[in-house]
Amino acid sequence: MTTLEQMGAKAKEASRFLMTAGSKKDIALGAIADALCENCEEILAANKIDLENGEKSGLTASLLDRLRLSEERINGMADGVRQVAALPDPVGRVLDGRTLAD
C-alpha cells in the first residue's frame, strides 16, 4: 500500500469516527481553546527555546517571526478554535457535486 493509499485509509477511518462524534467535537475544540489560554506561559517559555534554537540554526528573520508567539497570538489561536467549534457541523452534508462526461 502506498503512502497516499495509507493516508486515504486513515482519512476514511477518521471520517467514520467524526460521523458519530457529534457534540464531542465541539467539546474537544473548546478544551483545546481553553488549554491554549490556560497554558499560555508554558507555551511562551517553550517558544522562547524554539526561537533561540532557530537563531542558532540560522533561520531567517521572517521565519523566526512566523515562529514567534505572543499572548495575543495564542489568544487569537484559541479564538480561531472557538470559531471553528461554533460553525455548523459539515459531516454528512454534500457541499458540491457534479457528474462528469465520460
C-alpha atoms as a printed R data frame, in Angstrom:
    type eleno elety resid chain resno       x      y       z
1   ATOM     1    CA   MET     A     1   0.000  0.000   0.000
2   ATOM     2    CA   THR     A     2   1.455  3.383  -0.990
3   ATOM     3    CA   THR     A     3   1.718  6.300   1.408
4   ATOM     4    CA   LEU     A     4  -1.129  8.034  -0.397
5   ATOM     5    CA   GLU     A     5  -3.319  4.957  -0.084
6   ATOM     6    CA   GLN     A     6  -2.457  4.732   3.627
7   ATOM     7    CA   MET     A     7  -3.417  8.381   4.093
8   ATOM     8    CA   GLY     A     8  -6.701  7.743   2.298
9   ATOM     9    CA   ALA     A     9  -7.447  4.741   4.506
10  ATOM    10    CA   LYS     A    10  -6.706  6.769   7.640
11  ATOM    11    CA   ALA     A    11  -8.931  9.606   6.422
12  ATOM    12    CA   LYS     A    12 -11.754  7.154   5.752
13  ATOM    13    CA   GLU     A    13 -11.333  5.673   9.238
14  ATOM    14    CA   ALA     A    14 -11.342  9.155  10.783
15  ATOM    15    CA   SER     A    15 -14.491 10.072   8.840
16  ATOM    16    CA   ARG     A    16 -16.342  7.159  10.431
17  ATOM    17    CA   PHE     A    17 -15.421  8.430  13.884
18  ATOM    18    CA   LEU     A    18 -16.364 12.014  13.013
19  ATOM    19    CA   MET     A    19 -19.801 10.942  11.770
20  ATOM    20    CA   THR     A    20 -20.618  9.623  15.238
21  ATOM    21    CA   ALA     A    21 -18.706 12.195  17.301
22  ATOM    22    CA   GLY     A    22 -21.476 14.826  17.233
23  ATOM    23    CA   SER     A    23 -21.130 17.395  20.006
24  ATOM    24    CA   LYS     A    24 -17.987 15.673  21.294
25  ATOM    25    CA   LYS     A    25 -16.070 17.540  18.578
26  ATOM    26    CA   ASP     A    26 -17.224 20.900  19.915
27  ATOM    27    CA   ILE     A    27 -16.363 19.867  23.470
28  ATOM    28    CA   ALA     A    28 -12.892 18.775  22.331
29  ATOM    29    CA   LEU     A    29 -12.348 22.025  20.428
30  ATOM    30    CA   GLY     A    30 -13.438 24.015  23.482
31  ATOM    31    CA   ALA     A    31 -10.972 22.073  25.606
32  ATOM    32    CA   ILE     A    32  -8.205 22.817  23.110
33  ATOM    33    CA   ALA     A    33  -9.002 26.546  23.203
34  ATOM    34    CA   ASP     A    34  -9.112 26.527  26.997
35  ATOM    35    CA   ALA     A    35  -5.803 24.641  27.187
36  ATOM    36    CA   LEU     A    36  -4.142 27.204  24.931
37  ATOM    37    CA   CYS     A    37  -5.208 30.025  27.256
38  ATOM    38    CA   GLU     A    38  -4.507 28.166  30.491
39  ATOM    39    CA   ASN     A    39  -1.012 27.113  29.385
40  ATOM    40    CA   CYS     A    40  -0.031 30.384  27.749
41  ATOM    41    CA   GLU     A    41   3.040 30.987  29.945
42  ATOM    42    CA   GLU     A    42   4.332 27.445  29.419
43  ATOM    43    CA   ILE     A    43   3.779 27.742  25.664
44  ATOM    44    CA   LEU     A    44   5.623 31.063  25.587
45  ATOM    45    CA   ALA     A    45   8.552 29.601  27.557
46  ATOM    46    CA   ALA     A    46   8.837 26.688  25.125
47  ATOM    47    CA   ASN     A    47   8.534 29.093  22.200
48  ATOM    48    CA   LYS     A    48  11.445 31.126  23.561
49  ATOM    49    CA   ILE     A    49  13.603 27.989  23.430
50  ATOM    50    CA   ASP     A    50  12.398 27.288  19.887
51  ATOM    51    CA   LEU     A    51  13.324 30.820  18.835
52  ATOM    52    CA   GLU     A    52  16.794 30.542  20.399
53  ATOM    53    CA   ASN     A    53  17.363 27.211  18.632
54  ATOM    54    CA   GLY     A    54  16.096 28.719  15.390
55  ATOM    55    CA   GLU     A    55  18.526 31.613  15.659
56  ATOM    56    CA   LYS     A    56  21.407 29.202  16.340
57  ATOM    57    CA   SER     A    57  20.344 27.148  13.318
58  ATOM    58    CA   GLY     A    58  20.391 30.198  11.087
59  ATOM    59    CA   LEU     A    59  16.689 30.662  10.419
60  ATOM    60    CA   THR     A    60  15.885 33.873   8.604
61  ATOM    61    CA   ALA     A    61  14.248 36.771  10.417
62  ATOM    62    CA   SER     A    62  10.980 36.169   8.555
63  ATOM    63    CA   LEU     A    63  10.866 32.506   9.606
64  ATOM    64    CA   LEU     A    64  11.661 33.455  13.189
65  ATOM    65    CA   ASP     A    65   8.815 35.969  13.105
66  ATOM    66    CA   ARG     A    66   6.431 33.249  11.945
67  ATOM    67    CA   LEU     A    67   7.652 31.033  14.774
68  ATOM    68    CA   ARG     A    68   7.406 33.788  17.418
69  ATOM    69    CA   LEU     A    69   4.373 33.551  19.663
70  ATOM    70    CA   SER     A    70   2.901 36.178  21.936
71  ATOM    71    CA   GLU     A    71  -0.003 36.181  24.334
72  ATOM    72    CA   GLU     A    72  -2.048 37.914  21.626
73  ATOM    73    CA   ARG     A    73  -1.195 35.251  19.045
74  ATOM    74    CA   ILE     A    74  -2.066 32.438  21.434
75  ATOM    75    CA   ASN     A    75  -5.373 34.122  22.313
76  ATOM    76    CA   GLY     A    76  -6.001 34.507  18.594
77  ATOM    77    CA   MET     A    77  -5.430 30.783  18.086
78  ATOM    78    CA   ALA     A    78  -7.862 29.999  20.894
79  ATOM    79    CA   ASP     A    79 -10.439 32.365  19.384
80  ATOM    80    CA   GLY     A    80  -9.998 30.688  15.994
81  ATOM    81    CA   VAL     A    81 -10.557 27.244  17.505
82  ATOM    82    CA   ARG     A    82 -13.720 28.516  19.209
83  ATOM    83    CA   GLN     A    83 -14.931 29.959  15.894
84  ATOM    84    CA   VAL     A    84 -14.469 26.563  14.245
85  ATOM    85    CA   ALA     A    85 -16.439 24.923  17.074
86  ATOM    86    CA   ALA     A    86 -19.262 27.409  16.502
87  ATOM    87    CA   LEU     A    87 -19.595 26.517  12.809
88  ATOM    88    CA   PRO     A    88 -22.361 24.160  11.703
89  ATOM    89    CA   ASP     A    89 -21.176 20.548  11.567
90  ATOM    90    CA   PRO     A    90 -20.417 19.734   7.900
91  ATOM    91    CA   VAL     A    91 -20.160 15.972   8.438
92  ATOM    92    CA   GLY     A    92 -22.635 14.129   6.250
93  ATOM    93    CA   ARG     A    93 -23.507 17.186   4.126
94  ATOM    94    CA   VAL     A    94 -22.795 17.293   0.421
95  ATOM    95    CA   LEU     A    95 -21.245 20.674  -0.287
96  ATOM    96    CA   ASP     A    96 -20.866 20.285  -4.036
97  ATOM    97    CA   GLY     A    97 -21.422 17.598  -6.618
98  ATOM    98    CA   ARG     A    98 -21.425 17.029 -10.359
99  ATOM    99    CA   THR     A    99 -21.442 14.331 -12.950
100 ATOM   100    CA   LEU     A   100 -18.605 14.469 -15.444
101 ATOM   101    CA   ALA     A   101 -18.885 13.348 -19.029
102 ATOM   102    CA   ASP     A   102 -17.196 10.041 -19.894
